[in-house]
C-alpha cells in the first residue's frame, strides 16, 4: 500500500498525533449566553484571534434615515448583523456590526442587512435585505463577508469596510481565499453559475469555472489557487478541479472524491494542511462510513486514491435528547486558531443548543509540538524564514552544534521535493541560505533540515 509521501517526509510527531487526536468540546465557552442568535452561516478567526460569527437571519433592529409612514418617526427595521468576540468570549469593541463604515472616510456607509433599493416597487423604491451567506479570513487576517449578493472585505482590527463587490450571480456561497489573497465566490444554486475570482481588493473579476447541477453553500481553493474542491452537497460527492499552473485552465472533467459526503462547509488546517470537510446532516444524510454533523480531515494528496480516509474528526455536540445523538443542526462553518489547536464549528438551525457555535480544543497538538521542540538537542536550530510571506526570495537561518553532513530541502504540500538548498558537509555554527522561488507558484511550502540524526521542520508562504 502506498505510504503517504507528506507523512513520510515530514516525520513529525505532530502528524501521527492528528490521526489519534482528541478534540475536546469546551462547554464553558459561550460567547453570548442566550439562544437569541441561532442559524449561523459562517464563523471565522481573524488575524488577532477574534471569532466572527454570521447569523443567516435578522437578529437586531436598525433605525433608517427614511420615514415611509410620514409620522415623524424614522423607520425601525429588523436587520442582520455580524458578531465579533475575543477568544475569551468577551465582545469586541465594535460588535455587533450592523453598519459598515468605510476606512477611507468618504464612501457612504453600508448596512449589512437592510438597505434602500430605488429599483423596487416599479421605481418607487423600497427596503431590501441581505441575508448572511458565509464569512472567511483572508491572507492578512481580514474578513471576507458574503451577504446575500454582495461581498465585503472588512478590516479585522477596526471593523471598517475596505472593499465590496456585487457579483451578478444571485445568492452567494461563502467565499474562499488563496495564499495571495485572491477571493473566489460562486452561487448557491449552481445552474450554469460561475466561480468568479477577484484580486485582494475585490477587483478584476475572472471566471475560472462554470458549475452546473447542484447546490453548494461553500467550496475550497488550495493555497496556490490550482485546486478547487467543490461540494455540490446535493450530489453526495466532492468534485476536485485542478490545473497545472496559474496560466492554465482547470480540467473540464473533475475528479470525483469523497463519495457519500454531503458537505456544506470546508476549511484547511493552518499547520497540517489537511482539508476539513463537513459530512452532512439529518437533512442531507451522508452515506456510510460517514456520520452526520461531523467534520472530517483528509490529506489532500490522498483524495481520489486508495488512501482516501479520514485522519481526524470533530463532531457537533447535540443539544437535544434525540436518537443516535444528532439534532437538526446543519454544519455550515468551521475555522481554526492560528496554531491549529482550537477549532470553532458553526451550524444552521441547531435550535436545541444554546449557541450555534461550538469551540473544541486539541491539547495533543500543543503538547506534542512542545515535546518535539523540547526534545531538540541543544545547539540545533531552524529559524522561521525571513521575510515570510515572501516573493520571490527569502532567507533561511539555521544552527548546528557540530560539523556534519547537512541537508536542507523544500517540499510542497503533496510531498514533492521542489528545491535542494544544501546537500554537503558543513562546519558547526550559524548558517544562512537564500531560497529563490521564482519558478514556483504561490502557496505553502515545507522546509526540512536534517543533520547528525536531527530533523527540524518549518513552513513558509510564497505569495506572488
ABEGO torsion letter per residue (X at the ends): XBBBAAAAAAGBAAAAAAAABBBBBBAABBABABAABBGBABBBBBAAGBBBBBBABBABBBBBABBAAGAGBBBBBBBBBBBBBBAAGBBBAAOBBABBBBAAGABBBBBAABBBBAABGGGAEBBBBBBBAEBBBBAAGBBBBBBGABBBBBBAAAGBBABBBBBBAEBBBBBBBBAAGBBBBBBABBBGBBBBBBBAAGBGBBBABBBBGBBBABBBBBAAGABBBBBBAAAGBBBBBBBABAABBBBABBBBBGBGBBBABBBBBAAAGBBBBBAEBAABBBBOABBBGBBBBBBAAABGBAABBBABBBBBBBABBBBGGBBABBBABBBBBAAGABBBBBBBGBAABABABBBBBBAAAAAAAAAAAAABBBGBBBBBBOBOBBOABBBBBBBBABBEBBBBBBBBAAGBBABBABBBBBBBEBBBBBBBAAABBBEBBBBBBBBGGBBBBBBBBBBX
